[in-house]
Amino acid sequence: MEAIKENGIDYLLKPFSEDDLKNAFEKVHNFKNIFQKASANDLVDIISRINDQESKKTSFLVFKNNKYLTVKTDDIAYIYINYTSLPL
């Protein structure tokens, strides 16, 4: 539940079904559509509301070159997700 509180889209517990996984990716797809339809001003407003939250994340765990790295949020300019590589 902590993931949802931290702006997560869904939370799956084991054992989960293929339908549970498909529904989670459907939510990701729907969020993608919201951001694609939003104007630049809308996106700035969304990002500022996320940044104004009291329990703001200070870092992310990133998998790169077969190892995990901690990246401070202050060092992140943007985040990009390639939705075409996600299984739906």
C-alpha positions as CSV (number, residue, x, y, z in Angstrom):
1,M,0.0,0.0,0.0
2,E,3.0,2.3,0.5
3,A,3.5,2.3,-3.3
4,I,0.0,3.6,-3.9
5,K,0.6,6.4,-1.3
6,E,3.8,7.3,-3.2
7,N,1.8,8.0,-6.4
8,G,1.9,4.3,-7.6
9,I,-0.6,3.2,-10.2
10,D,-1.3,-0.3,-8.9
11,Y,-0.1,-2.8,-6.3
12,L,0.1,-6.5,-7.0
13,L,0.5,-9.2,-4.3
14,K,1.6,-12.8,-5.0
15,P,-0.1,-14.9,-6.2
16,F,-1.4,-12.6,-8.9
17,S,-3.2,-13.7,-12.1
18,E,-2.5,-12.7,-15.7
19,D,-5.7,-10.6,-15.5
20,D,-4.4,-8.7,-12.5
21,L,-1.2,-7.9,-14.5
22,K,-3.1,-6.9,-17.6
23,N,-5.3,-4.6,-15.5
24,A,-2.2,-3.0,-14.0
25,F,-0.8,-2.3,-17.4
26,E,-4.1,-1.0,-18.6
27,K,-3.9,1.6,-15.9
28,V,-0.4,2.5,-17.0
29,H,-1.8,2.8,-20.6
30,N,-4.6,5.1,-19.4
31,F,-2.2,7.3,-17.5
32,K,-0.1,7.6,-20.6
33,N,-3.1,8.8,-22.5
34,I,-3.8,11.5,-19.9
35,F,-0.3,12.8,-20.1
36,Q,-0.2,12.8,-23.9
37,K,-3.5,14.8,-24.1
38,A,-2.4,17.3,-21.5
39,S,-1.0,20.7,-22.5
40,A,2.4,21.9,-21.3
41,N,0.7,24.1,-18.6
42,D,-1.3,21.0,-17.4
43,L,1.9,19.0,-17.1
44,V,3.7,21.8,-15.2
45,D,0.7,21.9,-12.8
46,I,0.7,18.1,-12.3
47,I,4.4,18.0,-11.6
48,S,4.2,20.9,-9.2
49,R,1.4,19.2,-7.2
50,I,3.5,16.0,-7.0
51,N,6.5,18.1,-5.8
52,D,4.5,19.9,-3.2
53,Q,3.6,16.7,-1.3
54,E,4.9,16.3,2.2
55,S,6.3,12.8,1.7
56,K,8.3,13.7,-1.4
57,K,10.7,11.0,-2.7
58,T,14.3,11.9,-2.3
59,S,15.7,9.1,-4.6
60,F,14.8,6.3,-7.0
61,L,16.3,2.9,-7.3
62,V,17.3,2.4,-11.0
63,F,18.6,-0.8,-12.7
64,K,21.4,-0.1,-15.1
65,N,24.2,-2.2,-16.5
66,N,23.1,-5.2,-14.5
67,K,23.2,-3.4,-11.1
68,Y,21.1,-1.1,-9.0
69,L,21.9,2.5,-8.6
70,T,20.4,5.1,-6.3
71,V,19.5,8.4,-8.2
72,K,18.6,11.5,-6.2
73,T,15.4,13.2,-7.4
74,D,17.3,16.5,-7.5
75,D,19.5,14.9,-10.2
76,I,16.6,13.9,-12.4
77,A,15.6,16.2,-15.3
78,Y,12.9,13.9,-16.7
79,I,11.8,10.3,-16.7
80,Y,10.9,8.5,-20.0
81,I,9.1,5.2,-20.3
82,N,9.0,3.3,-23.6
83,Y,5.5,2.0,-23.6
84,T,6.0,0.0,-26.8
85,S,8.2,-2.4,-24.9
86,L,5.7,-3.0,-22.1
87,P,3.6,-6.2,-22.5
88,L,-0.1,-5.5,-22.5
